[in-house]
C-alpha cells in the first residue's frame, strides 16, 4: 500500500472510530450534542449579506463558511443589480471560487459556463423533467443518480427572478437525518450504508444517450473529505431499494421525517439576488405559479451550478 493509500485508509479509520462508529458511542454523542446545540432553527440565521458577488470579502466568506460548518449550508443575499445575465454568471463563478468551489459537474443541460437555467421550459430536451416545470420537487440530494467518481459535494442556487406565488425550498442537513436515524435504530444506519442500499435504474433520453444504472449507499464517508455524504431521493418511482427489513424500515422512517416530523427543517423562498450555497443538503421545492413573460419560458429563473468540491473549510 502506497503512502497516499495509507493516509486515506488512516483518515477513514479515524472517522469510523469516531462519530460514525456504531460500536462506540462516545465521540458520536459528543458530536451529536455539539451539532444539535448549534444548529439554526430559522432560515434567517443562515443569511449572509454580500456586497459584491464578484469580490466577496474575507469576512463575508468566513461568515458563509461558519454557517456551512454548522449546518452545511448558507443563504447569501446580494443586490439584484445587473440585468446582464452573462456578467451575473461570471460573478457567481468568482463568488463560488472564493469559497473553494471550482470543479463543476458537466451536466447535460448546462451552458458552456457550467450553469443550468432552472425555469419552466418547453424545449424537447428539458420538457418532462420536473426541475424544469412548476410542479413540486420531492426531497432529494443533487446528483443522487451520479456514479461515485462524479458525486456532487456542493451546489449553488441563485435566484434571478422568483415566482409570483410558491417556489419555496425546504432544507435539511444530511447530518441531522443521520442523527435522527441512528437515535431511532443504529441498524437503520448500517442498512443505509450498504453498497446496494439504493439503485437508480438506467435511463435512455430522447436523444438516445444512456445514463447507466447507479447503485450505492445512501450514507457513505467521502474519501476525499472524510465527511458524511448522502445520496437520496424520496421519489416513489424509478428507485429500487435493497429488499430487506431494516432498509424498508429505515426508508419509511426517513420519509416520515422529511414529510413533516423533523423540527429542524428550514424553509425559505429565495428572492432576486439571494442564493443557497451548500454541501449538497437535502432539499425540496413547493409548486409555484409562474406568472407570465413573453417568450417560450415563464417568469421564475434560478441559476444552478453543481460541484465536485465541498465548500472550503468544511472538511475533517
N, C-alpha and C positions, 0 to 999 in steps of 0.2 A: 504493500500500500504506500503510495507516494505521500509527500508531506502535505499537499493540498487536500488529499483524500482523508488523511489522518486528522487534519484540522477540522474538516467538515464533520467527520464522524464524531469528534470530540464535542463540537458545539451541539450536535443533535442529541448526544448522550446527556449533556448538561440540561438541555431543555426537557427531556423526558424524565430526568432525575429531579427536576424542579416542578414547576407549576402544572405540567402536563402529564406527570407520572401518576397513574391511577392507583398505584400501590403505596404511595407516600403522600399524605395529605398536608404535611407541614407547610411546604412552600406554596402549595395551592391555596390554602386557607389564608396565608399572609397576603398573597397577590389578590385573592378574591376580595378581602376586606378593603385593600387599598383601591381596587378598581371601583367597587360599588360606592365607596365613600366620596370619591372624587368625580363620579360620572354626572354629567349635566342632566337636569330634569326639564329644561325648556330649551327649545331651539335657539332662542335669543342668546343663550350662553355660548353658542358656537360662533357667533358673528364677529368678524374682524373687519374693521374699516381699512380699505386700501386706497391710498391717494392716487397712485399711478400704477396701473397694472403692468406696464412695460418695465417699470423700475421700482418694485416693492422695496421698502427699507428693511434693514436688518431687524428692527423692532417688529415690523409687520410680519415678516417671515417667522420670527421667533414666536409670535402670538399664534400663528397658524400651526406651527409645529407642536407647540404646547397642547393645543386642543386635539391634534391628531395623536399625540402620545396618550392623552386621557381617554378619548372616545373614538380614535381612528378617523376622525372627520372634522372639518371646519367649514363654515359658511363665510365667504368673503363678500364684502359689499363695496362696490366701486360706483363712480358716476357713470351713467349710461353713455354719456359723451358722444363719441364718434358715430356717424352713420355709415362710415366706410367699413364694411364687414371684413375686407381683406386686411386692413390695419388692425382691426379688433382681433382677428385670428393670430396675427403676428404678436400682438401684445399678450394674448393669452399663452402663446407658446413661450414667450420670455418669462412670464409670471410662473408658469409651471417649471421652467428650467431653474429658476431661482430657488425652487423648493425640491430640487433634485430629480425632477421628472423629465426624462428626455427620450426614453425608448418607447415610441408609440407602437401600438398594435397596427398591423396592416389590415384594417377592416375593409370588407367588401364594399361598403357604402361610403368610405372616407374619400375626401378630396385629396389632392396631391399633398396638402399640408398636414394630413392625418386627422383632421377634424371631420366629424359626422354631423350633418344638419338633422336634428330631430324635429320633424314637422309633419303635419298631415299631408301625405304625399299621394300623388295619383299616378306616378310613373310605374311602369311594369316591374322594375327591379325591386321596388320597395313596397308596392301595394300588397296588402295581405299580411304584412309583418306588423304586429301590434305597436312597437315603438313609433311607427310612422302613421299612427292613427290617433283618434281622440278617445279610444277605448281605455279602460283601466289596465294598468300593468300589475300583475301579481308580484308577490315578494320574490326576490332573486338577488344573486350577486352577478356582476357583469362577467361575461365570458365563461359561464358555467359549462359550456359545451366545448371549450378550447382544450387542446392537448396540454399535458403538464408543462412542456417546454414553452408554451405560449400563455401561461397563466396570467390573468390580469391582476396586478397587485394594487393598482391605483387608478382612479379616473377623475376627470374634471368635467363638470357640467355647468355651463354658463347660460344664463337667461338673456336673450336678446329682446324677445317680445313674449309677454305672458298671455295666457288665455283670459277671456272675459270672465269666465267662471270655471272653477275647478283647476285640475292640474297640480294638486298638492302632492308633495312627496312625504312618505313616512320612512324613517331611517332608524336603523338599529345596528350597533357594533356587533360583529360576529362573536367577539369575546364575551358579550353578555349572554348570547344564546348558548355558548359553551358552558358558562357558569350555570345557567338555568337547567340545562340538560344533565350536567354532572351532578348537581344538587339533587335532582329528581331520581336519577339512577345512573351510576357510573357505567353500567352496561350499555346505556344509550351512546355514550361517547365511544366506547370500544366498537360498537356496531357501525357508527358513522365514520370511523376511521378505517374501516375495512376497505381494501383496494377495489372491491367490487360493489361498494355500497350503492352507487348511483350510476346508471348508464343512460347516455343520451344517444338514441339511435342515429344512424347515418341519415343525411338529408340531401336530396338532389334538388337543386334550384332550377328555376325555369330556364336558366342559361345552359343547363346541363352539368354545371360544376357540382362535384360531390363533396360534401363535408362528411368525413368518416365518423364512425361511432366514437363516442368519448366515454370511457369507463374509468372510474376512480372514486376516491373517498369524498365525503362531504367535508370533514375536517382533516387537515394534514399540517405537518410542520414544514414550512417553506425552507428549503435547504440553503437559499441564498441570504435569508434574513433572520433565520432562527425564530420566526414568529408564526402565529396561528394563521392558517389560510383556510377559507371556506368557499366551497362551490355548492350552490343550492338554487333550486327553482321550486316554487310552490305550484307550478303548472300540474294539472291532473292528466294531461295528455303528453305523449312522447317522452315520458320519463319512466325508466324501468328501475325499480328498487330491488335490492337484494331480497330474496324470498326467505326471510327468517323472522322469528317473533320479535327479537329485540329491535331490528331495523324497522319493522312495522310500527311498533310502539313508539320508537324514537321519532319517526316521521309524523305520527299523529300528535305527539306532544309538541313538536316544533311547529306544526301547522296551527295548533290551537294558540300557541304562544304569540305568533306574529299576527294571528287573526284578531287579537284584542285583549289577550290576557297578560301582556307584558307592559308594566307601567313605565318602563324606560324607553319605549318607542317615542321618537321625537318627530313632530310633524311641522313641515314648513313649505310654504309656497314661494318659490323664487320669483323675485320681481326683476325688471330690467336692470342690469348692472350687477346683480348678485350671482353667485355661483357656489357650487359644492365642490370641495376638493377632499379626497378621502382615500383611505387604504381599502378600497372595494368593499364598502359596508353593504349590509342587506338593505334593500330599499324597494319601495313600490310607488305607484303613481295612481291617483284617482283619475277617473274620466273627466273630460272637460268640454266646455262649449267654446269652440274656437273662434267665434265671430266670423268676419269675412274680410278678405282683402282681394284686390284684383289679381288675376293670375291663377295658376294651377294649384297653389297651396293655400292653407289657411293662415291665420294670424300668428299663432304661437310658434316660436322658434327658439330652440336651445341648441347650443353647440357642445358637442361631447368629444373628449379625447380620452383614450384608454392607454394605460402604460404598463410596461413590464417591470417598472421600478416601483418601489414604495416611496412615500414622502420622506424626504431627508430627515434624519434624526429619530426615526421611529423603528429602527431595527434593534435587536438584542445583542 
